[in-house]
Every structure is written in structure tokens, then in C-alpha cells.
Amino acid sequence: MKVLLTGAAGQLGQALRQQAPAGIDLIATSRGGGEGLVALDLANAEACRAAVLELKPDWVLNGGAYTAVDKAESEAELALAVNGGAPRAFAEALLQTGGRLLQVSTDFVFNGQQGSPYRPEQARDPLGAYGRTKAAGEEAVEAVLASSGRGVILRTSWVMGPVGKNFALTMLRLHRERGASGQALGVVEDQVGCPTSTHTLAAACWRVIAATDTTAGLPAVLHWSDAGAASWYDVAVAVGELGQELGLLQQPAPVNPLTTAEYPLPAQRPSYSLLDCSSSRKALQLAPTPWRQALRQLLEAVA
């Protein structure tokens, strides 16, 4: 089976490459190319379309994205090209070649105002440019591939891994820098969701693709995160505690809870973006990992 992977140099992409099942002919791409990677700029819709038409993959696993949430407010056109234009180009080309598309999406397509976990079938209502562009990508996949049943959208949340740039690694660095002096960290506590390890997310992606023969039986939209609920404050505290247990830092820094209003950023975030993953876990036949356990495994990989 031939799989065209985008975003292969990113944190999720690296996990997907590491966990690629035996027998997969993996064509790993990134914007800049590099050792073992094919250059593919997701902002270039024609290049995305041409890659599919030339390579004719059985699957495009679109793990690449424009993910700079705040910067997207001032770079909305670029974010839309990557997050909306590339999925449409892939879908249109796959409609011709007969392949399938797995589009990785985000909890930010919801407004976070309902106060209960979001089900896969619920309506999108994004708050900021990043969420709007990811929603546009979902809409494109549905518009082009829904009738053929060859597009799957997998939404996730708060993705963190042992490599790249993410909240867990940033908190680990800040704990190291400030722990000895007792200088406190301020972290938002009134935004609730669930962290997702790149390790568990990659496993879910490959499970979708492994079900090629029965994909018609999978829902068109799936949700996947680790189990439980947390605020950013909860995760920051957990990184300090687990980092000390694992010997990654001598002394965690104190963590002070902040409100969103006390930590203003350019992009508005959903205050409650927990995903209801129950139906997706059943469909994929994958057991969830509690988020703190997955975070520990992540930090062990850093060590």
C-alpha cells in the first residue's frame, strides 16, 4: 500500500514515520524536503494536485498544517492556502486516481461554548483564523469526497510529542529555567480540553488506514484524543511533577493559575474544546490512554 504523508518533518509526522506498519510504501514529504523527504509545499495547491496525479497513492495522510494559531490572525491567506487549499487539491486529485484521504483536523473548529464534549457530527463554529482555515479544509474534503466515501476527517486536540515545538516541551524548559530560583510560571486554567500524544495519535491514524477494506464502515468524521480532561494549568503542573520524577529537572517551578483575560493573545481560543471520542474509539477498536500516562511516556522519550 502506497501512502503519501505530508508534514513528515513535524512532531506528528515524525511519529507517523516511526510507527509506519510493515508493508507500507511511505512517501514522506515536507515543505523543505531533506534527508529521506520529498519537498512538497502545502501552500501550493497545484503541487499538491500534481503529486497525487503522478504518484497515485492509495492514501494521502495529510498530517501537515499551518498550526501557528496566533500568527494565523495576520497570515490568514497563507493559513487558508495550507489548511484549506491543500486538502481540496488532494481530494480533487484523489477523486481522479481512486485513492483515499485522511485529513487530520482540530478541536478549534468548535467555539467551545457548550460546556460538554463535542461529538463528531456537531456543527463547526470556529472562533479564529486558524480554526476557520481548518474548518475550510474539512468542508473541502466533504464537498469533494463525501459521495464516494473516500475521505476521512480525524479531529484531535492539544497535540504534544517528544520532538518539535509544543506546550509540554515549552513547560519542561521553563521548569528547568525557573525551578531552582523559585520563579513562578503563569498558565491559563480556564481553557479545558485534553492533551494528545503524537504516539497515540499516530496509532489512531494508522488504524484508520489499516481499515482500508472496511473504510466504508468507518464514520466520515472521527475524534481522537487521550483520555480525560485538563486545563493548560493542569498540564503545566503535571510536566513539573513528572519531569522531577523522571530526573529531567531538579525542582519544578511553582505554577500560578491565570485567566484567559490575564494572558491575552491575538487569537481567541475555545474555552472548552473537549472531544467526545467514544464512538470513534469503538469504530477504531482502540483503547484510550489517560492523558497523564501519555504525557509521562512523552517525557520518558525526551529523557
FENRAJO-V518002 format. One record per residue. N is the residue number from 1. RES is the residue in one small letter. PHI is phi as a letter, one per 20 degrees, with the letter a starting at -180 (NA if undefined). Layout:
n:N res:RES phi:PHI
n:N res:RES phi:PHI
//
This chain:
n:1 res:m phi:NA
n:2 res:k phi:e
n:3 res:v phi:c
n:4 res:l phi:e
n:5 res:l phi:d
n:6 res:t phi:d
n:7 res:g phi:m
n:8 res:a phi:f
n:9 res:a phi:e
n:10 res:g phi:e
n:11 res:q phi:f
n:12 res:l phi:f
n:13 res:g phi:g
n:14 res:q phi:f
n:15 res:a phi:f
n:16 res:l phi:f
n:17 res:r phi:f
n:18 res:q phi:f
n:19 res:q phi:d
n:20 res:a phi:g
n:21 res:p phi:f
n:22 res:a phi:g
n:23 res:g phi:n
n:24 res:i phi:e
n:25 res:d phi:e
n:26 res:l phi:e
n:27 res:i phi:d
n:28 res:a phi:e
n:29 res:t phi:c
n:30 res:s phi:b
n:31 res:r phi:f
n:32 res:g phi:e
n:33 res:g phi:m
n:34 res:g phi:o
n:35 res:e phi:f
n:36 res:g phi:m
n:37 res:l phi:c
n:38 res:v phi:e
n:39 res:a phi:f
n:40 res:l phi:b
n:41 res:d phi:e
n:42 res:l phi:f
n:43 res:a phi:f
n:44 res:n phi:d
n:45 res:a phi:f
n:46 res:e phi:f
n:47 res:a phi:f
n:48 res:c phi:f
n:49 res:r phi:f
n:50 res:a phi:f
n:51 res:a phi:f
n:52 res:v phi:f
n:53 res:l phi:f
n:54 res:e phi:f
n:55 res:l phi:e
n:56 res:k phi:l
n:57 res:p phi:f
n:58 res:d phi:f
n:59 res:w phi:c
n:60 res:v phi:d
n:61 res:l phi:d
n:62 res:n phi:e
n:63 res:g phi:e
n:64 res:g phi:e
n:65 res:a phi:a
n:66 res:y phi:e
n:67 res:t phi:d
n:68 res:a phi:f
n:69 res:v phi:g
n:70 res:d phi:f
n:71 res:k phi:f
n:72 res:a phi:f
n:73 res:e phi:f
n:74 res:s phi:d
n:75 res:e phi:c
n:76 res:a phi:f
n:77 res:e phi:f
n:78 res:l phi:f
n:79 res:a phi:g
n:80 res:l phi:f
n:81 res:a phi:f
n:82 res:v phi:f
n:83 res:n phi:e
n:84 res:g phi:d
n:85 res:g phi:f
n:86 res:a phi:f
n:87 res:p phi:g
n:88 res:r phi:f
n:89 res:a phi:f
n:90 res:f phi:f
n:91 res:a phi:f
n:92 res:e phi:f
n:93 res:a phi:f
n:94 res:l phi:f
n:95 res:l phi:f
n:96 res:q phi:e
n:97 res:t phi:e
n:98 res:g phi:n
n:99 res:g phi:e
n:100 res:r phi:c
n:101 res:l phi:c
n:102 res:l phi:d
n:103 res:q phi:d
n:104 res:v phi:e
n:105 res:s phi:c
n:106 res:t phi:b
n:107 res:d phi:f
n:108 res:f phi:f
n:109 res:v phi:f
n:110 res:f phi:d
n:111 res:n phi:e
n:112 res:g phi:m
n:113 res:q phi:d
n:114 res:q phi:e
n:115 res:g phi:m
n:116 res:s phi:b
n:117 res:p phi:g
n:118 res:y phi:e
n:119 res:r phi:e
n:120 res:p phi:g
n:121 res:e phi:e
n:122 res:q phi:f
n:123 res:a phi:f
n:124 res:r phi:f
n:125 res:d phi:b
n:126 res:p phi:f
n:127 res:l phi:e
n:128 res:g phi:c
n:129 res:a phi:f
n:130 res:y phi:g
n:131 res:g phi:f
n:132 res:r phi:f
n:133 res:t phi:f
n:134 res:k phi:f
n:135 res:a phi:f
n:136 res:a phi:f
n:137 res:g phi:f
n:138 res:e phi:g
n:139 res:e phi:f
n:140 res:a phi:f
n:141 res:v phi:f
n:142 res:e phi:f
n:143 res:a phi:f
n:144 res:v phi:e
n:145 res:l phi:d
n:146 res:a phi:g
n:147 res:s phi:f
n:148 res:s phi:e
n:149 res:g phi:m
n:150 res:r phi:d
n:151 res:g phi:c
n:152 res:v phi:c
n:153 res:i phi:d
n:154 res:l phi:d
n:155 res:r phi:e
n:156 res:t phi:b
n:157 res:s phi:b
n:158 res:w phi:l
n:159 res:v phi:f
n:160 res:m phi:b
n:161 res:g phi:b
n:162 res:p phi:f
n:163 res:v phi:c
n:164 res:g phi:n
n:165 res:k phi:d
n:166 res:n phi:b
n:167 res:f phi:f
n:168 res:a phi:f
n:169 res:l phi:f
n:170 res:t phi:f
n:171 res:m phi:f
n:172 res:l phi:f
n:173 res:r phi:f
n:174 res:l phi:f
n:175 res:h phi:f
n:176 res:r phi:f
n:177 res:e phi:f
n:178 res:r phi:d
n:179 res:g phi:g
n:180 res:a phi:f
n:181 res:s phi:e
n:182 res:g phi:m
n:183 res:q phi:f
n:184 res:a phi:e
n:185 res:l phi:e
n:186 res:g phi:d
n:187 res:v phi:c
n:188 res:v phi:f
n:189 res:e phi:d
n:190 res:d phi:d
n:191 res:q phi:d
n:192 res:v phi:d
n:193 res:g phi:a
n:194 res:c phi:b
n:195 res:p phi:f
n:196 res:t phi:c
n:197 res:s phi:f
n:198 res:t phi:f
n:199 res:h phi:f
n:200 res:t phi:f
n:201 res:l phi:f
n:202 res:a phi:f
n:203 res:a phi:f
n:204 res:a phi:f
n:205 res:c phi:f
n:206 res:w phi:f
n:207 res:r phi:f
n:208 res:v phi:g
n:209 res:i phi:f
n:210 res:a phi:f
n:211 res:a phi:e
n:212 res:t phi:g
n:213 res:d phi:f
n:214 res:t phi:c
n:215 res:t phi:f
n:216 res:a phi:f
n:217 res:g phi:e
n:218 res:l phi:e
n:219 res:p phi:f
n:220 res:a phi:f
n:221 res:v phi:c
n:222 res:l phi:c
n:223 res:h phi:d
n:224 res:w phi:b
n:225 res:s phi:b
n:226 res:d phi:f
n:227 res:a phi:e
n:228 res:g phi:o
n:229 res:a phi:b
n:230 res:a phi:b
n:231 res:s phi:e
n:232 res:w phi:f
n:233 res:y phi:g
n:234 res:d phi:g
n:235 res:v phi:f
n:236 res:a phi:f
n:237 res:v phi:f
n:238 res:a phi:f
n:239 res:v phi:f
n:240 res:g phi:f
n:241 res:e phi:f
n:242 res:l phi:f
n:243 res:g phi:f
n:244 res:q phi:f
n:245 res:e phi:g
n:246 res:l phi:e
n:247 res:g phi:m
n:248 res:l phi:e
n:249 res:l phi:b
n:250 res:q phi:f
n:251 res:q phi:b
n:252 res:p phi:f
n:253 res:a phi:f
n:254 res:p phi:f
n:255 res:v phi:c
n:256 res:n phi:d
n:257 res:p phi:f
n:258 res:l phi:c
n:259 res:t phi:e
n:260 res:t phi:g
n:261 res:a phi:f
n:262 res:e phi:e
n:263 res:y phi:c
n:264 res:p phi:f
n:265 res:l phi:c
n:266 res:p phi:g
n:267 res:a phi:d
n:268 res:q phi:f
n:269 res:r phi:d
n:270 res:p phi:f
n:271 res:s phi:f
n:272 res:y phi:b
n:273 res:s phi:c
n:274 res:l phi:f
n:275 res:l phi:e
n:276 res:d phi:e
n:277 res:c phi:d
n:278 res:s phi:f
n:279 res:s phi:f
n:280 res:s phi:f
n:281 res:r phi:f
n:282 res:k phi:f
n:283 res:a phi:f
n:284 res:l phi:e
n:285 res:q phi:l
n:286 res:l phi:c
n:287 res:a phi:e
n:288 res:p phi:f
n:289 res:t phi:d
n:290 res:p phi:g
n:291 res:w phi:f
n:292 res:r phi:f
n:293 res:q phi:f
n:294 res:a phi:f
n:295 res:l phi:f
n:296 res:r phi:f
n:297 res:q phi:f
n:298 res:l phi:g
n:299 res:l phi:f
n:300 res:e phi:f
n:301 res:a phi:f
n:302 res:v phi:f
n:303 res:a phi:f
//
